[in-house]
Amino acid sequence: MERPSIYVFEPSGPPEDNVLNLNLEALRDAGFEVDHTPLHEDTLARLALDGADLRIRQIQSALGSAHRYLLSARGGYGASELLSRLDWKALAQSPPKMLIGFSDLSALQSAFFTRLGWPALHAPMPGSPLWQGGPDIDELTRLLKSDEPWEGEIGVEPVGKTADIECRGVLFGGCLSVLSNLVGTPNLPSDLSAHVLFFEDTGESAPRLLRCWRQWLDSGLLAGVSAVVFGRFTDMGSPADSEAWTLSELAARTPCPVFSSRDFGHVAPNLPLAVGARAEIKGNRLRWRLSG
């Protein structure tokens, strides 16, 4: 039986080397073929124009490889700058790739889904200390080893007036601040009706999160949305920036059923969610299914 293959690439910030190397060895021990050519530039060098050139060359190499799964080493900053440098016409003729990761990678996942219809997997990244070998890593490993269709689930709780409501739609989402920066561009869907949206973030204060959400509201992107699921909002800053308070205020502004979940975000565990999957919320569970 052919070993499942993964290309680990670095579209954003530098991974933690010791963490990454240990986790890549663990993936190999688990039966995966893993290809990784590290970039040695630091954060500022990667953000510079020359650094963006290096990163785009690496992702072009990944996209042209035989690997089906492209796993981001870590998030950070800078993925959105790569979007205008990709040859989208050529990619439209290429076999689909599955981009795996979260945080800053949400920009690439959104663009590939919007422009090409390629699904993606919001899931842990091996160059981060959040990759801790828990149930989320077990679930990611299971999915990558299994034949499609893929299935997964997370726990959810209704927020505000939402109760005993069943919701269905196409699953889409990621890091709220990253995706908010794509509003009005060709790299984010212009119509999200009949979608179930999921969002999480870290290092953003309550005012900044509310400002991001106002962009979604005023752009009309929430029209016809089936439901919104908010994951964890961590490292919000001062004690006044309460995660629970922010969640309540986000829900109060949202014109569709709202749920919360502690099963995904910049946390461990960060259970996989498939962008492009069919999702159903029923009985405090969000279940998704992604067909090939």
SERO-263764 format. One record per residue (C-alpha): residue in one letter; z, x, y. Coordinates in steps of 0.001 Angstrom, whole numbers, plus 500000, padded with zeros to 6 digits. Each point is the difference from the previous one (the first is absolute). Example, Ala and Ser with C-alpha at 12.3 -4.5 7.8 and 13.67 -1.06 7.14 Angstrom:
<pts>
a507800512300495500 s499340501370503440 
</pts>
This chain:
<pts>
m500000500000500000 e499046501351503428 r502913500924502226 p500209497969503242 s499102502269502922 i501504500204503475 y498788501896503073 v502969500754502261 f498891500416503614 e501705500559503360 p498577497670502677 s503056500154502250 g503054502236500310 p501034502887497763 p501836499112496790 e503260501622498978 d498633502733497740 n502869500243497544 v500160496226499635 l496235499673499622 n499633502745497401 l502796498606497851 n498585496489500148 l496450501104499237 e501269501848496934 a501834496843498956 l496743498038500314 r498211502557497841 d502797499820497437 a499596496208500038 g496384500404498876 f498024500048503245 e497315502449501013 v500983501009503553 d497751501830502469 h501532501294503249 t498839502632502473 p502725500303502656 l499454500305503715 h502266502631501529 e499992498856503647 d503188498666501586 t500316496616501691 l498658501027503431 a497099501958498511 r498995496971497944 l500040497780503085 a497776502382501974 l496241499451499983 d499436502871497560 g502725498583497773 a498299496620499958 d496810501776498886 l501891501578497109 r501501496695498966 i496695498130500138 r498339502655497863 q502721499625497414 i499719496208499848 q496213500252499767 s500481502332497050 a502406497520498436 l497604497106500520 g497173501985498449 s502028501033496966 a499995498368496575 h503626498892500436 r500557496252500243 y503488500261501496 l500581501725503357 l503735500495500546 s501259500964503449 a502527502825499879 r501952498661502971 g499744497926503178 g500718501117503545 y497346499775502724 g496269500461500406 a498263497869497364 s498570497581502574 e498092502843501671 l498023500520496806 l498511496507499947 s497227500603502548 r498988503214498195 l499208498386496645 d496429499159498981 w500501496316499265 k496351499339499126 a500092502689497317 l503375498798498722 a498610496487499588 q497708501442497310 s502824501857498236 p502168498807497112 p503311498571501236 k503082502224500167 m503611498824499914 l502009501439502924 i503683500205499107 g502858500521502440 f501549498345503045 s501219500738503532 d497214501753501948 l497618499507497061 s499964496284500908 a497274500839502552 l497641501322497326 q500888497246497547 s499287497329502602 a496675501550501012 f498766500358496414 f501034496433499194 t498460498578503192 r496725501927499999 l499374500399496275 g502173497455498224 w501804502748498083 p503521499095498835 a502910502355500578 l503528500506498759 h502958500107502395 a502244502263497931 p502140503187500025 m498617503454500845 p500993503151498078 g500419502315503016 s502884497916501345 p503669500094498939 l499735496208499604 w498168500706496718 q503145500020497859 g498843499091496523 g501391496463500190 p498530496606499057 d497284500256502642 i498675503248498494 d500211498478496518 e498005496995501218 l497383502136501757 t499587502133496871 r499653496893497864 l497290498576502239 l497979503208500153 k500057500296496217 s499109496375499315 d496685498216499924 e499257497456502688 p500852497308500846 w503151501423501552 e503056497843500599 g503242500567501873 e502811498189501771 i502821500374502505 g502982497889500954 v499862498013503252 e502360497772501975 p499012497265502462 v500789500640503668 g500813497280502502 k498709496526499142 t497887501233497101 a501377498565496754 d498584498806496686 i496462500729501154 e497300501346497719 c497429502246501703 r496794501555498721 g497390502316501441 v498398503426500049 l502582502747500438 f499623502293503017 g502361502162502020 g501776503312500388 c501806501827502797 l500271497625502973 s499650502524502853 v497071501788498314 l498096496775499364 s500792498669503497 n498099502958501448 l496885498797498144 v499972496499501510 g496632499383501654 t498229502773498074 p497593499805497021 n502761501456497836 l502142496854499791 p498850496563498782 s499172497663502865 d500842496926497876 l503138499964497868 s500089496299499234 a501051499243496413 h501695503408499751 v503570500921499123 l500966502829502363 f502678502621499374 f501443502452502527 e502630502743500143 d500749502945502294 t502389502782500867 g501116501795503153 e499029497079502256 s502515498250502269 a500363496223500217 p498100499801503337 r497106502033498619 l499786497864496866 l500014496809502061 r497265501466502219 c497889500763496919 w500496496465498733 r499018498528503370 q496649501778499591 w499439498231496684 l501004496645501468 d497905500235503168 s496939501320498151 g499888496856497856 l500218502013496779 l502761497794498618 a497895496825500197 g499775498473496542 v502163502664498338 s501697498611496896 a503234501989500309 v501498503209501389 v502364502210498017 f502044502551501939 g501334502944498013 r502483502563501253 f500169501209503607 t501992503209499824 d501256502679502421 m499752497631502935 g502029502115502398 s503084498744501805 p502469497599498347 a498716497241502278 d496701500127498140 s501129497909497063 e497536499601497142 a501294496493499275 w499761498973503673 t496458501352500257 l498934498202496843 s501401496732501357 e498164500417503307 l496720500923498303 a500284496914497799 a500804497739502972 r496677500966501596 t497898499644496845 p497948496813499499 c500066500032496179 p502589500340497210 v501922503286500206 f501775501894497238 s501946503238499808 s500191502554497211 r502118503059499337 d497539501234497361 f497552501889502234 g499922502169503106 h500973503554500907 v502696499733497343 a500556500562496323 p499021497990498108 n496686499236501687 l498353497765497411 p496173499976499943 l498068497272501827 a496234499745499603 v497921499391503123 g497229497605498974 a501935498414497124 r500517496278499536 a503632499229500799 e502327497075499400 i503494499457501390 k502076497680497859 g503661499860499105 n501071503046502030 r497350502205498403 l496722501313501364 r497652500590497081 w496612501650500415 r496992500549497792 l497091502331500667 s496835499588497927 g497359502701499671 
</pts>
